Amino acid sequence: MKHFFNRRETIVTEALDGLLRTIGSGDLARLDGYPEIKVVLRADWDKAKVSVVSGGGAGHEPSHAGFVGKGMLTAAVSGEIFASPSVEAVLAAIRAVTGPAGCLLIVKNYTGDRLNFGLAAEKARAEGFAVEMVIVADDIALPDIAQPRGVAGTLFVHKIAGHLSETGRDLAEIAAAARAAAKDIVSLGMSLSSCSIPGQPHEDRFGENDGELGLGIHGEPGVERIAVQSADRLVAIMAERLAARPDPKASHALLINNLGAVPPLEMSLVANAVLASPLAKTVKLAIGPGPLMTALNMNGFSLSLIRLDAAREEALLAPVGPYAWMPAKLVAAPAIVPMAKAVRQSTAHKASQNAGTRRLIVTVCDRLISLEATLNGLDAKAGDGDTGSTVATGARSILERLDALPLANPAATLGAVGDTLSASMGGSSGVLLSIFFTAAAQALDGGASLPKALLAGLERMTFYGGAKPGDRTMVDALEPALKALDSNGPGEAAIAARRGAEATAAMEKAKAGRSAYVGTKLQGVVDPGAYAVAEVFAAVAALLVTA
C-alpha cells in the first residue's frame, strides 16, 4: 500500500513536529532529545499539580500527543510505530513535568509498555519522585486471557485522571479513581482490513469477504474471522458481547472510535446502529464517532463502555484543551422539525389516467432502469461511476408515483415529473432534468406544441447548466433529437440521438459536467448521459411503431 513519508527513520519525529507547528497556541512543546526521546508536553504546566503521563508506540494518532493539554495529559511519550517508548524516554517525561505533587503513569496493557513504563517508574522513585502507575486492560476480545490488551478505553482514564489533576486532587485520590475506572471499562474492535506500516511490505491477510472481530490496535489478528455483512448485523454482534459485561442497571458512556480508515459517513452510520441497538439502553453519554486511538490505516472501528457515576460523568463532560478530544454528549434521538409549506403553491392537479401516456412513461422508465449497470460502467471511465444508479433512482421514483400523476393533462404531467426528479434524483443530473421538464411544462401550458415545449425546456436547461453541443454531455444527443422530433418525427429523432451520442466517443475531453474534471483522454467512450438519451428515443420510437 502507498504512504506519504520521507524516510522510515524520521516518520514519527516529523509527524510530532507537524503537530506542534499546527497547534498554534504555544501551549505545547517537546523535549530536545530527538530522535531517541520523543516527548510532547504542556508548556504551561504548573508542577504544583499531579502530572498525568501516558504514551506508547506511534501509529495511534491522535493518541497520545493529541490529548496533551489542559484537563487531560500533561505529557505523552512516543515510541516508533507500534513500538513502546524507551525507559529513558519515559523517565525524561517524568522528570520534565513532575513536582512535589507526583506523577501518574497511565499504561496500556502491552508487555513492552508495562516493562518500559514500569522500570521508568522505579527509577523515578529512586530519584525521589512520587509515581503511581495504572494499567488499563479493557479489551474483551479474548475473555479467558490472563492479560487483556489495553485499547481505546484507555482514553476514558486519560480524561478522568486529567480532570482530577486539573481540579487539584492529590496523587493517591487520582490513582485510586483511575484504577477503579480502568476496571469498569470494556472495549471491542472489528475491522475489514489489517493496517499497513509505511516502508514495510504489506499483505492483507483478509479475504475479500472477511472481517475480523476482536483484533488489536497494532494489527494483531482478531479472535475470530467474521463474514462481511450489513453494518447493523456487525454492530449487533459487537453490542451483544459488550452488553454481557457491564452492569445492565447502570448508566454508561460509549466511545465510538475510528481505527483509521473508515470514512466519516460510515462512522456516523455505525454510531446510529449502535445507538439503535439494545446496548444503547444503558448509554447516557457518547464520545465520537471519530479517530481517537487509531491503528494507522485500519478499516475498522472499536466500541468502548465505562460505567458512570456522578464523579466520572462530571469528569467526562468537563471541557478540555486538547484539539483531538471529542466532547462527550448526552445521547438523544434526532430532533425532527416539520418542513415549511411553500408560500405560493402551484395549482394542484388531481390524478388522472391516459393509457398512451402511461405506456410511454413506463417504457422510458423501464429502459432507463435496465441500463443502470451499463451507464455506471460508462461513467466509471469518465466520472464517478454513478450515472446509471442516479438515472435509475429517478425512473423508479416516477414509476412509484405513476398512479398519482395527472396523465390526462400533458403539461401537468411534465411538471409533476420535474418535481419528482428534483426531490428524488439528486446530483446535477436530477436538477438539470427537473429544469428541463418544468420549463417544458410551462411552455406546453402556454400553448406550444410538445416538440416546441421540449425545446424550450432544453433551452432553459442549457442556460442554467452551461453545456452546449460539443461539450460531451447529454446535450449532444438531446438537442439534435429534439430538433429532429420537431421537424421529422420520432423515428428521425431516435436516429439523430444515436448519432449525437456516438459523436461523443470521438471527443477527447469533456467541457462541461463532472467529466470535465477528468484529466485522461476519453476517446472511444460514449458519454453516459448522451447514451441514455439515445436509448430513450429509441425506446419511444419503437413503442410508437408498434402502437
N, C-alpha and C positions, 0 to 999 in steps of 0.2 A: 504494500500500500504506500501511497505517496504522503510525504510530510513536508512542512515548511521548517527548515532549520539550517544552520550554517555548519557547525561541527558537533558531533555527538558529545564531545567533551565539554562543550560550553552551553548546551541547551538550557540547563537549569539556571545557571548564573545570568544568562542573557534574559531569560524569562522573568526572573525576580527583579532585575533592573528595569525591565519594561513595565512591570507592575508599579515599581516605585516612581518611575518617571510619569506615569499616568494618573497616579492617585491625586496629585496636585495640591494637597492640603499641607504638606510638610509635617504631618503628624507621624509618619512612619520613616524609619531609617533602616540601614543594615550595618552589621558589624563589618570591619575591614579585613576579615580573614579569608576572602575569596581566594581560590576556589574551594579550599578544604572546609572552611567554616561558612555555612550559608544560613545566616540568622537574620530575620526581619523582626524589628521590634518597635514599640511605641517610642517616639522621640520625646513625647511629653510626659513620660511615666514618672509618677511620684512613688519612690521606693518606700514610703510610709505605709503603703497598702501591700497586700499579699499579691505577688506576681503569679500569673497563670500562664504556663508554658506548655505547648504541645508541638507536634510535628510528626515527621515520618518521611517516607520516600516522596519524591516529586511524582507528578502524573495524576494527582488527585485534585488539581486546581478547580475551584479557588481554595480548597483546603491545601495548606493550612495558613499560608501567609495572608490570604484574602480575609481571614477572620481576626487579624490583629487590629486592635483599636479599642476605643472606649467601650466598656461593657462586655468585652469578650476576651480574647487572648492578649497577653502582654507581649509575648514573643512567640515566633514559630521557627522551628529548626527544620531545615530541609536536607534530605539526602539526595543522591542521584535518583533517576527514575526507578521507582519501586524498590529502592534500597534504603534501609534505615540510616539516619544520620549517625555520625561517629560519636563516641563518648566525649571527645574533646569539643565537638560542636555543641552538644547539649550542655556541657559544663560551661562553655563560653556564654551561652544564653542565660544560664542561671546566674552567673557572676554579673552579667550586664544589667539585669533587671531586678535583682533581689536585694532587699534591705533587711532591716530587723524584723519586719513582719513575716518574712519567709516566702516560700515558693511552693506552688502546687504543680506537679507534672501530671498531665493527662495523656495516657498512653493507650494506643490500640493494641489489642492482644495478639500481636505477632511476635515470634521469638526474637527477631532482630531488634525490634523496638523495645521489648521488655529488657533485653540484656543491655543495650546501649544506654537507654534512659536510666535503667536501674543502677548501673555502675557509675554513671554520672551523678546520680543522687547520692550514692555512697561517698564519692569523692567530695561532693559539695558539703555534705555533713561533716566530713573530716576537716574541711576548711572553715567550719563554724556556721554554715548556713542552715537554717531550719527548712527542711524539704520534706514534703509528703508526695506520694505518688499514687494515682488512681488508675486502675487498669479497666478498660471498657471491653467487654466481651459480649456484644449484643446480637451476633449472628445466630439465628436458629436453624440454619440450613442443615446442619448435622446435629441432630438432637442428642445423640449419645456421646458426643466428643467431650473429652475432659477439658479442653481448652478452646472454647468457641472463639472465632475471629472477632476482632473489633472493626466495625464498618461505619456506615453513615450515622448510626445512632450516637456515635461519639460527639456529634455536634450539639446534641442536647446538653451534654455535660459541659462543653465549652461555654455554652450560653448561660447555664445556671451558675457555674463557678465564676464566670466573668462578672455576672451581675452581683453576686455576693461580694466579690472583691471590690467592685466599684462602689458598693454601699458601705464599705469599711468593716466587713466581718473579719474575724481572726482566722488563722490558718486551720485550726482544729475544726471550727464550725464549717468552713468551706470544704475541707477534705471529707468530713462526715457526710455533708449534703451531696457531694459529688459521688461518693461511693454508694450512697443509698440510691441516687438517681441511676447510676450505672446498672444496678441490679434490677431496675424496673423498666429496662429498655429491651425491646426485641426488634430485630431487623431481618429482612429477607429480600434478596435481589433476584432478578431474572434478566436474561439477555438473549438477543437473536444473533449475536456475533461475539467473538472474542476481540480483544483490543490488539493493536499493533504498536510496537515501540519504534520511534524514529531511529533510523540507521541500522535496524536489525531485520533480517529476513522474516517474512510473515506468512504463515499458512493457517488459514482459518480451519479449526477442527470441526466446525459446524457443518451439517448437511444443509442443502437448500431449504428444506422444510423443517429444520430442527432449531430449537432454542435450548437454553439451559436454565434450570431453576436452582437457585442457591449458590451461584458462583461468587468468587471473592472479588475484591476491588483491585487485584493485581492480575486478573485474567486467569487465575487458577480455576480448574474445572468445577462445575457445579455438582450438586449432589445427584442430579438426575437429568437426563435428556427429556425434552418435552416438545411435543409437536406444535408447530406454529398454527395458531387458531385465532379466533376473534379476541380482541383486547378484553372484552367483558369476561370471557371464559378464563383467560390467563390471569386476570386480576382476581377472579373468583377463587382460583386455586391458591393464590398467594394469601388472599384475605382469610380463607378457611384455616390455613396453617398459622397465620398470625393470631387469629381470634382464639385459637386454642390455648394461647399463653397468658394474655392479660386478664386481669380481674374484670369479669363481664359487668360488674356493678359499678365500676369506677369510670371516671372520665379520663380521656387520653388526648395527647397531642400527636398528630400524624405529620411525619416529614416525608414528602414525596420528592425523591432525588433522581435526577437525570444522571446516568452513569457516563455521559459524554456525548453521544451522537444521536440521541432521539430528538427529532425536530420538535420545537415548541408546540406545534399543532397537535402532535401525537401525545406529548406530555399532558396537555390540557385534557385530551380525551381520556388518558389513563386516570387523571385526577377525578374526572367525572365518574368513571367506572368505579373507582374506589369508594367515592362518597355516595354512590348509589347502592353499594353492597351492604350486606348485614354488618360488616365491620364498622361502618360509619355510625352505627347506633351509639357507640361509646366515644366517638371522636368529637371533641369540643373545639380544639384548635387545629389549624392546618398551617404547615410551613412548606412553601413551594406551590406548584411544581417548579423545579429548576435545577441547574447544575450546582450542587453544593459539595459533594465529595465524589468526584468522577474517577473513571478508570481509563484515562486518555480518551480514545475514540470508541469506547464500547457502546454498542447499540442496545442499551438496556436501561433499566431503572430499578430502584430499590424503595422499599417502604419501611419506615421505622415508627414504632409506637413507644411512648413513655406514659406511664401512669401519672396523672396530675394530682397535686394537692394545691392548696392555696399559695404556698411559697413558690412552687415550681411554675404555676400559672403566672404569677407576678413576674418571675424571672424571665420566662419566655416572651412575655408581652412587653417587657421593658425595651425602650429604644436603644440602639447601639450605634457606634461609629463606623464599623467596617462596611465597605460598599457591597460586599458579596453576600451578606446575610439577608435573607428574605424574611421580613417581619411576619410573626405569627398572626393569623387572622381567625376570628370566630367563624366557624362553619355555618353557612346559611344557604338556603335554597335560592335559586336565581330569582331576582325581582322581575316582575312582569309589569310592563307599562302598556296600556291599551294604545293602539295606533290611532292617530288623529284622522278624522274624516276629511276628505277633500273639501276645500272651501267652496269650489264650484264643481259639482258633479255633472258629467256628461249625461245626456238623455239616455235613460236605461232602455234597453231593448229586450223584450221577452224572448225566451227560447222559441224557435220555430224550426220547421223541417222543410228540407228540399232534397229530394233523393239525389239529383245530379250533383249538387254542391257537396253533399255528404260523401258521395262516392269519390269525388275529386280530392277532397281533403284526406280521406282515408288512404287513397292511392299514394299521394305525395308523402304522407307521414310514414306509411309502411316502407316506402322505398328508402327514405332517409334513415329509418331505424335499421334496416337491413345493411346499410352502408357504414355502420358505426366502426367496425374494425378496419375496413378499407380506408376510410377517411383518417382514422387515427394513425394508420401506417404511413399515409402520405404526409400527414402533419408532423410525424416524428422526424421526417427528413428535412423539414423546412421550418419547424416551430417546436412547440412543446408537447405534441402528440395527443391533443385532447379535442380536436375539431369534431371528430366523429361522435364522441361522447356528449359534447355540448349540443350539437345539432340533434342527436337522438333524444336528449333530455327535453329539448323544445318540442320535438314531434310527439313524444309520449304525453307531454302536458296538454297539448292540443287535443289528442285523442281522448284523454281522460275527461276533458270538458266539452266533448263534442255534443252531448245531449243538451247542454245549456246554451249552445251557440244559436244566434238568430239566423239560421241558414237561409231562410226565405228572404232575407234582406242582405244583398251582397256587400253594400257599403258597411253596414253594421258588423257583418262577419269579418271583413278585413280589419276593422277597428278592434274587434274582440281578439283576433289573432295577435295583433300588435300588442295589446295589453297583456295577453298571456305570455308572450315571449319575453317581454320586458321584466316580468316577475319571475319566470322560471328558468330562463336560459342562461343568464349571466354572461360575463365577459363582454368583449366588444362586439362579438357576433350577435348576441342577443339584443343589444342596444341598436345596432345598425338595422337589423331586420325589423325591430319594433318601429323604428323611424320609417322604414320603407312601407310597412303595412298601414301605419297610422296616417301618413301623408297620402297614400293611395286611397284610403277610405274617405278622406276629406275631399279629394278630387272627384271620386266617384259619386259622392253625395252631392257634389256641386254640379253634376250633370255630365261629366266627362265619360267617355266610353271606357270599358275595362282596360284595354291596352294603353290608352292615354293616361288613365289613372295610375297604372303601374309605372309608366314612365315618369309621372310626376313624383311617385314615391322614390324612384331611383334618383331623381334629381336632388331630392332632399337628403337622401342617404349619402350621396357623394359629396354634397355640400358640407355636411357635418363630419363625415368620416374622412374626407380629404383624398380618397382614392379616385383614380381615373383609369381609363383603358390604357394598358401597357404597364401598369404598376404591379402586376402579378397578384391580383386579388379576385374575388368572386365577380367583381365588376366586369372583368374581361370576358366572362361568359354571359353575364346578366344583361349588359347593355345591348350587345348585338341580338340577343334572343328577344328582348322586348321590342326592339325596333322592327325585327322581322315579324313578330307577332302582330304588330300594328298594321303592317303593310301586306303580309303574305299568309298569316295564319299559323296555327300551332306546329304543323309539320316543318315548315321552314324555320320556325323559332327553335325547334329542337336541333336542327342541323347547325344553325348559327351558334347555339350554345355549345355544342360539341366542338366546333371549330375554335371558338374562343377559349375553351378550356384547354384544348390541345396546344394552342399557341403559347400558353403559359409555360409549358415544358421547355420551350426554346429560350425563355427569358433567363438571363444569367443571374439576376438579383431582383428581389422584391423592393419596391419603392414605397410601399405602404403596408400597414398591418404588422403583426408581430414578426412575420418572416423577414421584414426589413432589417431586423437586428441580427440576422444570421449572417456570419461572415463568409461561410462557404458558398461556393457556386452551386446553383440549383438547376442547371440544365438537365433535362431528362426527367424532371419531377413535376408532375402536374400539380397546380395549386389545389389544395383540398376543397376550398370554398367554391372555386370555379367548377371542379369536378362534380360537386354536389348539385350545383345549378344545372349543369348539363344533364345529370341523371333525373332531376325533377322534370325538366322539359321533355325528356324522352318518355318518362312515365305518363305525363299528361297527354302527349301526342298519341301514345299507344292506347290510352284509355278512350280518347275521342274517336279513334279509328274504329274501335270495337263497339262503341256506344250505339 
